[in-house]
């Protein structure tokens, strides 16, 4: 017997007030979720008290960890790790949809702060670097965040690689519009808005709006809210 969405949401609202009910709800309604590990040595997947639906987790390697705090909702997501000592951390009260988290190489990390919502996209961490996303962020559809180029570029006539991965930091209360991209080495400070289709390649000032390719500041001293008032 299926349960209506209204009834599910009502039950989930009540469950958030009780750890026992929350764990019961997550166990009953985390469906079509698949875990697949290769190597399977000291890999940890913890998601107690969160609802995962149609989500796939694939780990190839050892000593990796996926830590999903309670009160999260993931739907149609893919979490992929290939390497050793990689880590995904998702703090509580996040809503993630149609999101792919991709980690390669040893020691790569992705951190998503509490109360963040993501409507879909691709976040890729490679070469042992990190991507850190703050709390209360709002990301639209088809966003992309990556801290590397996935392929090597060398200085002509040498074997010196010139495009290593660099960490990405996204602060608290940041809004990424649809199709926005944040590339390696970027720092998006608190309260910023990245316009639809913008490509960030450097430092974004706090409480400012950036647009274009490459993204440039078009307005400062702003504050945004999830509610349309």
N, C-alpha and C positions, 0 to 999 in steps of 0.2 A: 504494500500500500504506500503510495507517495504522499508526501506532506506538502501543502501549499506553501509558496514563498512567504506569504504573510504570517502563517503559523510558525514557519522556521525562524523568521526574523523575530517574532514575539518570544519564542523559546530561547533564542540566542541572547536577546536582551536580558531575559531573566537569568540565563546561565552565567552572564558576565559578573553577576553578584555572588556567585557560588562556584568555588573551584571544582567541587564534585560535579555539579551540573554541567559546567563548561567542559570538563574532560569527557563526560558521558555524551554530550552533544557532538563533540569533535569525533569521538569514536564511532558514533552512529552515522554521521553524515559526511565524513571524509571518504569519498567514494571515487572509484576509477583512478586512484592514485597508485603509481607504480614506483618501486624502489629497485634499482639495479646496481650492484657493486661488483667490481673486478679487482682482484688483489685482496680486497676485504680484510685488511690487517689494520686494526685499530681505527677504522672509520666510524664516525659517530653521526647519527641522524636523530635529532631531538625536536619534536614538534608537539609535545603534550599541551593540550588545551587550545590548539589552533585547528581551524577548519581548512583542509586541503581537498579540493575537488578537481578531478581531471588534471592532476599535476604529476609530472614525471621527474624523478631524481635519479641521476646516473653518476656514479663515482668510479673512476678507474685510477687506482693508486692506493696509497696507504697513509695513515695518520692524518686524514682529512676530517673536517667537522662541518656539519650544518646545524646551526642552532636557531630554531624558530621559536620565539617566545610565545607565551599564551596570548589569546585574544587576537590572533591574526587570521586573516582570510585570504587564501591563495586559490585562484581558479585559473585553469588552463595555462599553468606556468611550467617552465622547464628549468631545472637546476642541474648543471653539468660541471663536473670537476674531473680534470685529467692532470694528475701530478701528485706531489706529496706535500703534507703540511699546509694545505690550502684551507681557507675558512670562509664560510658564509654566515653572517649574523643578521637576523631580522628581529628588531625589537618589537614590543607589543603594540597592538591596535593598528596594524598596517592592513591596507587592502591592496592586493596586487593581482592584476588581471593580465593574462596573455603576455607575461613577462618571461624573458629568457635570461638567466644568470649563467654566465660562461666563465669558468676559470681554467687556465692552462698553466703549465710549468709549476715549479715548486714554490710554495710560500705565498701564493697570490691570495688576495683577500677582497671581499665585498662586504660592506657594512651598511645597513639601512636603518635609520633612526625611527623612533616610535611615531605613530600616528601619521605616517606617510602613505600617500595613495599614488598608485601608478596604474594607468589604464592600458599600458602595453608598450613593449619595446624590447631592446637588447642592451644588456650591460655586461661588458667583457673586461676581465682583469687578467693580465698575463705577466710573465717574466718576474714573478715574485713581488710585484707592486700592488698597490691597494687602490680601491675606490671607496670613498667614505661619503655617505649621504646623510644629512642631518635629519632632525625631527620635523614633523608637520610640513613636509614638502608635498607638492601637488604636481604630478607629472601627467601629461596628456598622452595621447596615442602615438605609437611609433617613435618614441624617443630613443636616443642611442647615446650611451656613455661608454667610452673605451679609453684605457690608459696605455695602449700600444698600437702599433701599426699592423701586427700579425705577420709581417714579412720584413726582410732585412734590406737595408740600403747601405751601400759602401761608398766611401770617397773614391773617385776615379783613380785608378792606378795603385790603389792600396787595398789592404784587407781590413781596414779600420771601419767598423760599423758606425754610422752616424745617426741612427734613429732608435736609440734604446727607449724602452717604456718609461713613463713617468707617472707618479701618482696623481689622482684626481680627487679634489675635495669639493663637495657641494654642501653649503651651510644649511642652517635651519630656515624653515619657512620660505623655500624657494619654489617658484612656479616655472615649470618648463612647458612651453606650448607644444602643440602637435608637430612632429617631425623635427624637433630641435635636437641638436647634437652637441655633446660636450666631449672634447678630445683631450688627449694626453697632456698632462702638465697644467691643466686648467684649474682655477680656483674660483668658484662661484660663491660669493659672500652672502650673508644672511639677508633675507627679505627681497632678493633680486627676482626679476621677471625676465625670462628668456623667450622672445617672441617666436611665433610659428615659423619653422624652417630655419631658424638661426643656427649658425655653427660657431661654437665658442672654442677659442684656441689659446686663451690667456686668462688674465685676472678680470673678474666682473666685480665692480664696486657694490657695496651693500645698498639695498633700498633703491635700486636703479633698474631701468628697463633697457635691455640690449636687443638689437635686431640686426639682421643681415648676415652676409658671408664675406669676410669674417665678421662676427658680431661686434657692433659698436654701440656705445651708449647713446640713447636718444632722449632719455629723461632721467632725472634724479630726484631725490627726496620724495619717494613714493612709499605707500603702504598698500598692500592688497589683502583681500579677504575671500574666503571660499564662497561666502554668501553673496548673492546679487541683491543689493539694497537700493 
